Structure formats: C-alpha cells, structure tokens
Amino acid sequence: MKKTAYNFMYQSIFQLMKIILPIITIPIVSKALGPSGIGTYNYTNSIAQYFVLIAGLGVGVYGNREIAIAREKKDTLSQRFWELFGMSFVISLVSLVIYLIIVSFSDARLYFYLQSLIIVAAIFDISWFFMGIEDFKKSSLSSLVAQLISFFGIVLFVKNSQDLWIYILLQSCNILFSQGIMWLFIWESIEFKKVKVRDMIKHVLPSLQFFIPKIAIVLYTNLNKTLLGWLDTADSVGYYSNTLILNGVLVALVTTLDMVLLPKFSNLVSKGKTKAIVKVMKKTIDLQLFFTIPMMFGIWAIVPKLVPWFFGEKFSLLVQTIPIVAPLVVVIPLGMAVGRQYLVPMNRIKIYNIAVINGAVVSIITNVVLIPIIGLYGAIIATILSELFVTSTRFISFMKETDFSIKLRNIFHYFLASSIMYIVIFIITNNMRASLLTTLLQGLLGIVVYMVLTTVLHSNSLLELVKKRTFID
C-alpha cells in the first residue's frame, strides 16, 4: 500500500542518515576521546538508561498498539493518548528525581547530570503516538533535524579528551530536541482531554507486560557496559562499545520495516486478518536475509582496512573483536522481526517476555562469570549468547504456531553469493592500504558482485520487489 511504502521511505531516509552521519562523527569522536573517553560516555549512559527504562514503563510498544487500535475516531484517540501520556509523565518524573539523588554522590556527577537530559527526553517522548497513527514523516524529520544539529556540534566542538562533557551534552540534547519538537505536530491529530487518575492507572498493568521484556532487553544490552565499568576499565567499555557500533547502525537500517509494519499488522489483527500477517512475513523475512547475510560477510571483508582509518590506531584491537560479533547482524533483525511483526500484533506477550527474559538471564550469568576472567571478550561472548537465545526462543515459537516456512533455496544462494563476494573483495583489495577509498571500493565491489550473482541465481528478492511494485496487499 502507498502509505506503508511512504512510511518505509521516511524511516529508511532517517535510518540512512543514522548510518551516514556516524561515518563522519565516529572517527572524530574515537580519535578525540580515545577508548577511555568513549568508555566513560557509554558507562554513564548505561546507568542513565536504567532510569529511562523506568520512565518508559513499556509505553512505547504498548502505546503504539493502543493508538493503532483507537485511531479511527479523533475523540477516542485523544482520550487514549492523554491517558497514556499522563501515566508516562508521572512515572518519568519520579524516575528523574531518583536518578538525580543517586548520581549526586558520584565523582563523575557532571557527566551523570548531563546524561539526565535523556530521562527528561523520556518524559516528553510521544514517538509511539505517531507510529500508532502511521505518521512516520514527522517523527523521522524531527529526529533528522536533531541528528544534524548534533552532528555539526560534534564536528565543530569535539576536539580532544577535555571535550567529553560537550559530547555528552550534544548527544543528550539531540534526543531531547527530537522528542520535544514532535509536540508541535500532535495537535493536528488530537485535542486536549482531561483524564481521571483511574483512567491512567488502568494502563499500568497492560504496559507492564511490555515493561518486563524492556527490563530484560536493557539488562542484556546494557549490563555489559555497566559491569565492564565496574569490574574492568573504562578502556574496555570503549572497545566494547565501538565493537558493536557498526552492527548497531546496520541493524537499525534493516529493522526499519518492522516499526513501519507494527501498526499495520495490529490493525490487521483487529480486523481478524491474522493469516495475512504470516503471508507478508514470508516476504519480509526473506528480504531481510537477502540484506543481512551479505552484510555479515561484508563486515568480515572490510574490517581490516576499515578500523585503522575509521576508529584510529588506538582502537586497533577492533580488528579482532568486530568479526566475532558480525553474525549478530543476521541474528538480531530476525528476532526483532518475529517480535514486532507477529508476537506484538498477535498479543503473544508471554512468548515475547520469555524470549527476552531468557536473554537477560544468559547475559547476567555469562557476564558475571566471564568478565572477571577475560574482561572485554567475556562481555562479547555474553552479548552473542543472549541474542541467540532471544531470537531462537521467538523463532521456534513462531514456527510452531504458524505455517511459516523459510525459503532454504534462497538462503543457500545468499550464502553462496556472499561467500564469493567476500573472496573477490579479499583478492582485489588485500594489498591496498587502509583508507576511505579502499573501503568505498570494497563496498562497491561487494554490492555489484552480490547483486549480479543473486540475479543469475534467480534469488534477487530486491529485484522481485521492484518488479512487483508491492509489498503488502
């Protein structure tokens, strides 16, 4: 449908900018702040994220779904919005106060105070509303403007390790501005409604169903940084954070489609069209694997020439660590697709929760056991194992409940084409020096070889999509 296509386009543009801008800022920040500065930023941010988690109370995904269901009538939509926002506002305010009291005793309280702005941003976060009404244009453009302001601030003002506080301020204000500006657009869709306390309270228990997995998600994605900061050094946190950053931007781009389709699928469920979800997912997951499998091989191919010029010589260790986590670019989007495209719209919250709780338990155990022994590598192993548990739990349940089947022939072709792509890149660029030009050449080579091979093998999912000019009926 046109609306889905436009939403995907807006989200893709925003996510594409989230990839393009870091290509410029990551080298600047990594070389200016070094492993210790990057580690301090990520450690203090990891602490603040626990309070952002409390502030959100699961309203993001739950609010998205509730708004999608109530969006047909403006009066009902307005009532539902103010109930959800009122609940979120009170909880977020309490979370902020508790955070400020706790961090006031820290030696790094300046950095913690600057990080508190992301909790303030959580107070005014209404992105879930725009996702629910399938208006991705405004949220994407707001975030894009904020990203650009932060980008120019980093380029102009982050010069050395003494500028760490500026970097934290810019990153925090980026989030705060992107959330605040959306309030300018919301009045087109709703009107102010006075709501009773009991109407806000009634959403607490349902949203807690989504809060539990969020706790688990934060634990298995954030705990690594927190424990590395406690049990090892700030440098280790810096290495760990930059190890995952390449995967992070690629996963963000790939999973754009999930957030676009969530309200669409929730709407299909409310109309009783559940079989349509599985039908569409056969296309979306195949298309996802079409991109993520070559991304994994691409990371393996480019890392030796990428790290020296991109992250700087201080981060040379990443040549060893980034390839270890490369498979996550396939694993994470697969689990997120099942969660957002099936489990949430179908209200299969129990399985959704079990999956992330499994991941959190695995993460906690492996982190506590391995970080004191092997430090950075312990955190990396914990990350891989926890993500594998989350995705496998979701996918096994999904396969049991539906007639979903994977196109094994296509997957074989994706791996075959990606393997040949890797070999071609290695042979042609192995003796070239590490530089931006070399990385660009590697990327261009990879795209051309992969697209040609998958077309010859009659497994080019992107080409098929372009030919049909449709994605969801």
Beta strands, then each sheet from edge to edge (+ up, - down):
end
